[in-house]
């Protein structure tokens, strides 16, 4: 399940490579402004790497840097922690960026466009494809981004949480933005049909269904004859709706045979 | 920022109401199969409530139920914890459901359609709008969903994580699915333009720009005259690109006046 930590000793190298031979292309940098708990920085690093991001910058982390707890929480994502850069001011952390979005729960305070995570990810993707360096600002645990930080941004990202229960921690906010980035970046979902899921051809299906009807006929199932067609159609629709695979059709033919043989041997 | 816990004493009542007067409509039930740590159950409850979900079912929680740690971690989402139902078997937990999806990192093992979180959320929304009761299965921390659990599902949901670093914990997986549900359910993002963001009318903008040109003219800015139009156009494009609001246009007129007055008083 998704809970298993699948560590890959090759991952750090692949993530760190920026020479075009790595698996990850250009991506936004996550900037944590005055984060407090090392655990939360570590959780951010994990969430980032889960979705293929590795550029992390910290502005005035409360407990200094490096931070043991961040490393411990990051677990397999230490590559992100190890390469994190520390800055004294938000302006310095984004000085080399062309486009910056700020995550905040108070979108109405600032005179900036407000984007959904999906819109923000698409905007970031477009800019990055255009060669721009981009960043996402996240505020600290206590009070989030101050207005003086938000004004550095070109747009605000607002996550559509339940207004009656809007608490999202730093790691969760980072996870959602990283997830939307991965989708905007065209990360192929694992959502491909397994080879065994190839549906049977109509010919195979008809052969199976014909076999079933034949045996049912022998068993006298369709008596009285006047309702035969109606019953056949209903039966066929039920099997058809299942979208049977080639293997399943073959297995079902075996089932029919077995049932018939079993009945004969009684 | 999104880290602030915004607790609303009215929330539990609103969430619990199923009489049509509450703020939350029908939604999928989250079923945790053999979860181990109470903290993770609590994190799931929080993630659910963050996105407006409240139906939680547990199959054989390792440490029994109720679990203090789950309650502590759930914080303001205790309503979800308090109403959680416990079952001995996965089949019992979903017996009243018409459509079930299973989250797993091993989509190729089962002969089921594999959906992205977005596709799954849309499928759930469609079924629920149709009056069907739906559930999402999540596996336990150690080994995820067993095949015997997955076969209860109609489809598999696979989160497109970085294959080189695919660890997502229970709470994170629940967060992403709940987030996609909220979007599929039409949760309005807070992404509405603030009233102050209303762009200025073209008339207001032209009046401001005319004012600027007038003052620049007085200052001899457009000498030599042959490049006047070109320079005016460039200047206008820059201001236009900013998408100035009514208030900003008004403020800028004040700026022009102040600059001119200041110059006169020198």
Boltz contact constraints between the chains, C-beta under 6 A:
constraints:
  - contact:
      token1: [A, 1]
      token2: [B, 104]
      max_distance: 6.0
  - contact:
      token1: [A, 1]
      token2: [B, 105]
      max_distance: 6.0
  - contact:
      token1: [A, 1]
      token2: [B, 139]
      max_distance: 6.0
  - contact:
      token1: [A, 1]
      token2: [B, 144]
      max_distance: 6.0
  - contact:
      token1: [A, 1]
      token2: [B, 145]
      max_distance: 6.0
  - contact:
      token1: [A, 2]
      token2: [B, 103]
      max_distance: 6.0
  - contact:
      token1: [A, 2]
      token2: [B, 105]
      max_distance: 6.0
  - contact:
      token1: [A, 2]
      token2: [B, 168]
      max_distance: 6.0
  - contact:
      token1: [A, 2]
      token2: [B, 173]
      max_distance: 6.0
  - contact:
      token1: [A, 3]
      token2: [B, 141]
      max_distance: 6.0
  - contact:
      token1: [A, 3]
      token2: [B, 144]
      max_distance: 6.0
  - contact:
      token1: [A, 3]
      token2: [B, 169]
      max_distance: 6.0
  - contact:
      token1: [A, 3]
      token2: [B, 170]
      max_distance: 6.0
  - contact:
      token1: [A, 5]
      token2: [B, 167]
      max_distance: 6.0
  - contact:
      token1: [A, 6]
      token2: [B, 166]
      max_distance: 6.0
  - contact:
      token1: [A, 8]
      token2: [B, 164]
      max_distance: 6.0
  - contact:
      token1: [A, 11]
      token2: [B, 164]
      max_distance: 6.0
  - contact:
      token1: [A, 11]
      token2: [B, 165]
      max_distance: 6.0
  - contact:
      token1: [A, 14]
      token2: [B, 164]
      max_distance: 6.0
  - contact:
      token1: [A, 49]
      token2: [B, 165]
      max_distance: 6.0
  - contact:
      token1: [A, 50]
      token2: [B, 161]
      max_distance: 6.0
  - contact:
      token1: [A, 50]
      token2: [B, 162]
      max_distance: 6.0
  - contact:
      token1: [A, 50]
      token2: [B, 165]
      max_distance: 6.0
  - contact:
      token1: [A, 50]
      token2: [B, 168]
      max_distance: 6.0
  - contact:
      token1: [A, 51]
      token2: [B, 162]
      max_distance: 6.0
  - contact:
      token1: [A, 52]
      token2: [B, 162]
      max_distance: 6.0
  - contact:
      token1: [A, 76]
      token2: [B, 165]
      max_distance: 6.0
  - contact:
      token1: [A, 103]
      token2: [B, 2]
      max_distance: 6.0
  - contact:
      token1: [A, 104]
      token2: [B, 1]
      max_distance: 6.0
  - contact:
      token1: [A, 105]
      token2: [B, 1]
      max_distance: 6.0
  - contact:
      token1: [A, 105]
      token2: [B, 2]
      max_distance: 6.0
  - contact:
      token1: [A, 107]
      token2: [B, 190]
      max_distance: 6.0
  - contact:
      token1: [A, 108]
      token2: [B, 194]
      max_distance: 6.0
  - contact:
      token1: [A, 111]
      token2: [B, 196]
      max_distance: 6.0
  - contact:
      token1: [A, 114]
      token2: [B, 191]
      max_distance: 6.0
  - contact:
      token1: [A, 115]
      token2: [B, 191]
      max_distance: 6.0
  - contact:
      token1: [A, 116]
      token2: [B, 189]
      max_distance: 6.0
  - contact:
      token1: [A, 116]
      token2: [B, 191]
      max_distance: 6.0
  - contact:
      token1: [A, 139]
      token2: [B, 1]
      max_distance: 6.0
  - contact:
      token1: [A, 141]
      token2: [B, 3]
      max_distance: 6.0
  - contact:
      token1: [A, 144]
      token2: [B, 1]
      max_distance: 6.0
  - contact:
      token1: [A, 144]
      token2: [B, 3]
      max_distance: 6.0
  - contact:
      token1: [A, 145]
      token2: [B, 1]
      max_distance: 6.0
  - contact:
      token1: [A, 158]
      token2: [B, 190]
      max_distance: 6.0
  - contact:
      token1: [A, 158]
      token2: [B, 191]
      max_distance: 6.0
  - contact:
      token1: [A, 160]
      token2: [B, 182]
      max_distance: 6.0
  - contact:
      token1: [A, 160]
      token2: [B, 187]
      max_distance: 6.0
  - contact:
      token1: [A, 160]
      token2: [B, 189]
      max_distance: 6.0
  - contact:
      token1: [A, 161]
      token2: [B, 50]
      max_distance: 6.0
  - contact:
      token1: [A, 162]
      token2: [B, 50]
      max_distance: 6.0
  - contact:
      token1: [A, 162]
      token2: [B, 51]
      max_distance: 6.0
  - contact:
      token1: [A, 162]
      token2: [B, 52]
      max_distance: 6.0
  - contact:
      token1: [A, 164]
      token2: [B, 8]
      max_distance: 6.0
  - contact:
      token1: [A, 164]
      token2: [B, 11]
      max_distance: 6.0
  - contact:
      token1: [A, 165]
      token2: [B, 11]
      max_distance: 6.0
  - contact:
      token1: [A, 165]
      token2: [B, 49]
      max_distance: 6.0
  - contact:
      token1: [A, 165]
      token2: [B, 50]
      max_distance: 6.0
  - contact:
      token1: [A, 165]
      token2: [B, 76]
      max_distance: 6.0
  - contact:
      token1: [A, 166]
      token2: [B, 6]
      max_distance: 6.0
  - contact:
      token1: [A, 167]
      token2: [B, 5]
      max_distance: 6.0
  - contact:
      token1: [A, 168]
      token2: [B, 2]
      max_distance: 6.0
  - contact:
      token1: [A, 168]
      token2: [B, 50]
      max_distance: 6.0
  - contact:
      token1: [A, 169]
      token2: [B, 3]
      max_distance: 6.0
  - contact:
      token1: [A, 170]
      token2: [B, 3]
      max_distance: 6.0
  - contact:
      token1: [A, 172]
      token2: [B, 175]
      max_distance: 6.0
  - contact:
      token1: [A, 173]
      token2: [B, 2]
      max_distance: 6.0
  - contact:
      token1: [A, 175]
      token2: [B, 172]
      max_distance: 6.0
  - contact:
      token1: [A, 176]
      token2: [B, 179]
      max_distance: 6.0
  - contact:
      token1: [A, 179]
      token2: [B, 176]
      max_distance: 6.0
  - contact:
      token1: [A, 182]
      token2: [B, 160]
      max_distance: 6.0
  - contact:
      token1: [A, 187]
      token2: [B, 160]
      max_distance: 6.0
  - contact:
      token1: [A, 189]
      token2: [B, 116]
      max_distance: 6.0
  - contact:
      token1: [A, 189]
      token2: [B, 160]
      max_distance: 6.0
  - contact:
      token1: [A, 190]
      token2: [B, 107]
      max_distance: 6.0
  - contact:
      token1: [A, 190]
      token2: [B, 158]
      max_distance: 6.0
  - contact:
      token1: [A, 191]
      token2: [B, 114]
      max_distance: 6.0
  - contact:
      token1: [A, 191]
      token2: [B, 115]
      max_distance: 6.0
  - contact:
      token1: [A, 191]
      token2: [B, 116]
      max_distance: 6.0
  - contact:
      token1: [A, 191]
      token2: [B, 158]
      max_distance: 6.0
  - contact:
      token1: [A, 194]
      token2: [B, 108]
      max_distance: 6.0
  - contact:
      token1: [A, 196]
      token2: [B, 111]
      max_distance: 6.0
